[in-house]
Amino acid sequence: MERLTKPLSELKRLLSVYLRQEPGCHDCQLRAVCVHRPDHTGCNWSAEVDFPERTEADAIRHWRQARRVVMMVREQYNVAAGAGAGAAAPSRAAC
């Protein structure tokens, strides 16, 4: 399957929207998005998420759902050329 390309800012927005829509992930925060060379799946970015307002045990319970959302978006989108492969593009934290 060929991925659609999105500017980094649009990809971050999409990820945030999809995460908020996932049951149990309404307060999940996108911590960082790293742009890199395509991996074995062809995807050229990865993301880090967190549940900063929750206890560790509660965050772990919903982390799997958040991870599933990130993987779904990774299957559908790549960051558009020009974002600089290998460049870190953090939302809140460095990659």
C-alpha positions in Angstrom: 0.0 0.0 0.0 1.3 3.4 -0.9 1.3 6.0 1.8 -0.1 9.5 1.4 2.3 12.3 2.2 1.5 15.1 4.6 3.5 18.0 5.9 4.8 17.3 9.4 2.5 19.9 11.0 -0.6 18.2 9.4 0.6 14.7 10.4 0.9 15.9 14.1 -2.6 17.3 13.9 -4.0 14.1 12.5 -2.3 12.0 15.1 -3.7 14.2 17.9 -7.2 14.0 16.4 -7.1 10.2 16.1 -5.7 9.8 19.6 -8.4 12.0 21.1 -11.1 9.9 19.3 -9.8 6.6 20.6 -11.6 5.4 23.8 -9.3 5.7 26.7 -6.9 8.0 24.9 -8.7 11.3 25.1 -5.9 12.8 27.3 -3.0 11.2 25.5 -0.4 13.7 24.4 1.9 13.5 21.4 5.4 14.0 22.9 7.5 13.8 19.8 7.5 12.9 16.1 10.8 11.9 14.6 11.4 12.0 10.8 13.9 9.5 9.6 14.9 7.4 6.6 12.2 4.9 5.7 12.2 1.8 7.8 11.5 -1.8 6.7 7.8 -0.9 6.2 8.5 2.2 4.2 7.4 4.6 6.9 9.7 7.7 7.4 8.6 8.8 10.8 7.9 7.5 14.3 6.0 9.0 17.3 6.2 9.0 21.1 3.1 9.5 23.2 2.4 9.9 26.9 -0.4 10.1 29.5 1.2 12.8 31.7 -1.9 13.3 34.0 -2.2 9.6 34.9 -0.5 7.2 37.2 1.9 4.8 35.6 -0.4 1.9 36.0 -3.3 3.7 34.4 -1.2 5.0 31.5 0.1 1.4 30.8 -3.5 0.2 30.6 -4.2 2.5 27.7 -0.8 2.7 26.0 -1.7 -0.3 23.8 -4.7 1.6 22.3 -2.5 4.7 21.7 0.2 2.5 20.1 -2.5 1.0 17.8 -3.5 4.5 16.6 0.1 5.5 15.9 0.6 2.2 13.9 -2.6 2.8 11.9 -1.4 6.3 11.0 2.1 5.1 10.2 0.5 2.6 7.7 -1.3 5.4 5.9 1.0 8.4 5.9 4.6 9.5 5.4 6.0 13.0 6.1 6.3 15.0 2.9 9.8 15.5 1.4 11.5 18.6 2.7 11.0 17.8 6.4 14.5 16.5 6.3 15.1 12.8 6.8 17.0 12.2 10.0 15.9 15.5 11.5 14.2 15.6 14.8 10.9 17.3 14.7 9.6 17.3 18.3 6.2 18.2 19.5 7.4 18.6 23.1 10.5 16.6 23.6 13.6 15.7 21.5 13.7 12.4 19.7 
